[in-house]
Amino acid sequence: MRLVNFEKHKMPKRKLWQYPWDYKESFIIAAGLLLTGYLLQITTRTSIKAIGAPTNYIIGGLFIGMLLLLHFTSRTHPWVKWLRSVPASVSAIVLVLIQAVIMGTLPQQNFVEGVKPDLFGFSFVLTSWPFIIAQLYFLITLGLATLNRMTPWQWKNWGFILNHLGLFIAMTAGILGSGDLQRYTMKLYENQLVWGAENEKGDMIPMPIAFELTSFDMETFAPKLAFADITNNSIETKGVNALRMINKGDSYDYKGYKIKIINYIENSKFTGNGYFQVNEEGATPAALVEVKSATIDTTAWISCGSFATEYSYLQLNDKEAIVMLQPEAKKYSSHVNVFVKDQKNDKTVIEVNKPYRVNGWKVYQLSYDEKFGKWSKLSVIELVRDPWLPIVYSGIFMMIIGAVYLIFKGRGTVV
């Protein structure tokens, strides 16, 4: 029997950068792209501004045209074959995940011209060079992998194609469409017709829609009682009953004090003998509070006050006092008349988390004059228009359908 010499038949070890490229080469390239991004960020120390129409349409068309050209003219080229390979895709995903982790871990803020930004762009990841390069690398690998499955067409690949093409459409539209996103604020005062809105810089922008505030409504929670340190004007927040919502007849203990709410009036006004129920502008919540301890036994009215009525508190000693905090908003909304040029006018109520839609704009209830609270004569609304949003939603819908198909029917499908 002749022994086989396995050393002669042993496969030669593949050298680095020997084609076909594998994970080592892919991650080295990804690391190089990441380093390039940070070098650009350190050099420029700026934020990449979003590009609007028509430049974004041109860039989008050129990018898709480049992918089609690479696929149909250089499909068998080693570089193109590597870009659509699993190792390249995995390295691109890792590159994007690194940026996502940084963005989710470190606080983000808007880049402000004239203010020296952080060296690596960690505080504005979405508009930094490393993020843009990572997204571009990922979209190239994703686009070429999708095109490779699309031609020649095979019905067994439709789930994969729908999933990956949907992701490509959603991400590309989200990036290109950021420059066309319009976001303005409009300050509405009662019985005043407003046609102009303010951008982020405070410049007034003429709008095709006008709003007239007829009334502002607000519902609030009952205010809370709290212990205050009058030596440094701080509120105590530790303990179960540190911040207790007012409820008529409620009794509880805190820090050795027995506290009872004898009476509570939601809308009141102070006269010489106490607080009485009124129904007029500037009315304030008030509560009659009984406090007992080893050193004190007293009953007094306290109130958080309003723009028309002074606040009052119950002082317990040289350091502590019981105070009433301003009531928190439960719900607020604006009743408005809507005027659209050369179209039918409308009346509506704009509420928080319930946007009003008109002519491609979403109108949100944003804020009010906090000094006047529920008596505010000012309502601030936000107008948002994102023409690319339907494309993004379409891509997400395609991606979900494709993913469901791959889960239940596409077992064994690989990139």
Secondary structure, 3 states (H helix, E strand, C coil): CCCCCHHHHCCCCCCCCCCCCCHHHHHHHHHHHHHHHHHHHHHHCCCCCCCCCCHHHHHHHHHHHHHHHHHHHCCCCHHHHHHCCHHHHHHHHHHHHHHHHHHHHCCCCCCCCCCCCCCCCHHHHHHCHHHHHHHHHHHHHHHHHHHHHHCCCCHHHHHHHHHHHHHHHHHHHHHHHHHHCEEEEEEEEECCEEEEEECCCCCEEEEEEEEEEEEEEEEECCCEEEEEECCCCEECCCCCCCEEECCCCCEEEECCEEEEEEEEEEEEEEECCEEEECCCCCCEEEEEEEEECCCCEEEEEEECCCCCCCCECEECCCCEEEEECCCCEEEEEEEEEEEECCCCCEEEEEECCECEEECCEEEEEEEECCCCHHHCCEEEEEEEECCCHHHHHHHHHHHHHHHHHHHHCCCCCCC
